[in-house]
Amino acid sequence: MGSIPTLGTNEIRLLTDLSTVTAVIRSGLIAGIAWIVLGSVVTASLGRDFAAIPENRLGAPSAGFVSLNVAIDLVEGISILWLYAAIRPRYGAGPKTAFIASLAW
């Protein structure tokens, strides 16, 4: 069995660098916005039958419900980008690392 990877001081420094944190938050917000747009498109195209079910209020969601979902999607975007930034020093940049982050998340 392999050993559990640990973070070295350079990797920890990378995660606490202000420019890195700013980039992660900015990129995470962009990912969250993309998530909101894609989720809206999928819900609008595939969720019509579900929204039409009697006694289902998802066809006309309240402002609080929409706001909560937007906030959650933005936090999800930031968290997945933070996870990618955290494991990038260990696994290198690229799609493999993004895939690993998506599975872990």
N, C-alpha and C positions, 0 to 999 in steps of 0.2 A: 504494500500500500504506500502511496505517496504521502508526503507530509502536507500539512495544512499551510497554505501560503500565508506569510505574515508581511506586514508593511514595514519598510525600512524608513529611516529618517528622511531621505529625499522624497519618498512617496508621501509621507505625512506632511512635509513642508509644501508639497505641490497642492495638497488638498486644502491647506489653510492659507495659501497665497490669495490675497484680495482679488487680483485680476482673474484668477481661476474661479473663485467663488462667483464673481460678477458674470463671467462667461457662462458658468453652469446655470445660474438663475436666468440670464437672458435667453440662452438656448432652451432651457426648460420651459420658459413661458411661450416660446415659439412652438415647441412640441405640444404644449397644452392647447394652444390655439388651433393647431392642426388637428389635434384630437377632438376638439369641440366641433370643428367644421366637418370632419369625417363622420363623427357620431351623429351629427344633425342630418347629414345626407343619407346615411344608412337608416336612421330612424324614420325619416320622411319617406324613403322609398320602400322599406321593408316593414315598417311598423304600422301601416295604415289599418290593416285588419285587426291588430292588437288594440290600437287606439279606438276602434269602432265598437269594441265589446261594451255592452251596457254596464253601467256602474263603474266604468274605468275612467278616471280623471286625467289620464296621460294625454288624451286628445286636446285638453286645454289646461296645461300645467300652470300653477300659480307662479308669481314672480319670485317668491321665496324658494320654490323648488328649482327653478331655472338658475337662480343665483347660486344656490348650493352646488348644483351640478357643475356650473362653470368654475367655481372655486376649487372643487375636488379635481376637475380635469387639469387645472393649472398646477395644483400641488402634485398630481401624478406626473405631469411633464417634468417638473423640477426634480422629483425624486428619481425618475429613470435616468435623467442626465447626470445627476449626482452619482448614481450607482455606476454609470459608465465611466465617469471621471475617476471614481475611486478604484476601479479595476483596470483601467487603461495602462497604468505603469507596469502592472504585472503581466498583462496579456498582449499589450501593444495596441496601437490604434487600428481600427478597421472594422469590417463587418462581422468578423468572428467575435470580437469583443462586444459589439452591439448585440449580437445574438445571445451571447452568454448573459449579458445584463438583462435582456428581455426575459430569459428563462428564470433567472434568479428573482426578478421583480414580480 
